[in-house]
């Protein structure tokens, strides 16, 4: 099939899937992702690449907006590259198995907000965790919920509860996040620089090139 024939076929598929008013928004999300890949010299689109892409976007987007962008990109990748993002479970399991990343993705938290989170800011409501973020960049407190919708087999609430239960009674400060070493928590609070390096460590874990470009 010639290139122009392929483009016509794609356009016909897009016309059947997306309303005309929404098509530009979908295409804009796809173009943003393509440019992001080009900047990092990532030629192949796979689960690992998408994981880091959305981890970065979670720094500035609310959870609802993040999932909206995910949905649009999922549709575009399916149509344009025949990639079924809905089957990418490894990335979701890796991210959601880490408490700081659960909070970061669910609440679109900045590194400073994660660092300053206290134990009194997290309330267990049985069916979900209610998190109150104070002293935000915009000077407006906000709340978000951690639940098990979109869990892909991972019990996010239970992961967080296990981490909270490991907190040592002799901990003298109120910071929520403390260091976790050798299957147990220490009394030492996690510093701002550690949160800032989380995206880089994810990229290193996934063996992505230019891992130092990822930061929080």
Secondary structure, DSSP 8 states (H G I E B T S, - for coil): --HHHHHHHHHHHHHHHS-HHHHHHHHHHHHHHHHHHHHTT--S--HHHHHHHHHHHTTTS-HHHHHHHHHHHHHHHHHHH---GGG--HHHHHHHTSHHHHHHHHHT--HHHHHH-BGGGEEE-SSSEEEEE-S-TTS--EEEEE-STT-TT--HHHHHHHHHHT--TT--S-BS-EEEETTEEEEEE--HHHHHTHHHHHHHHTT-SSGGG---
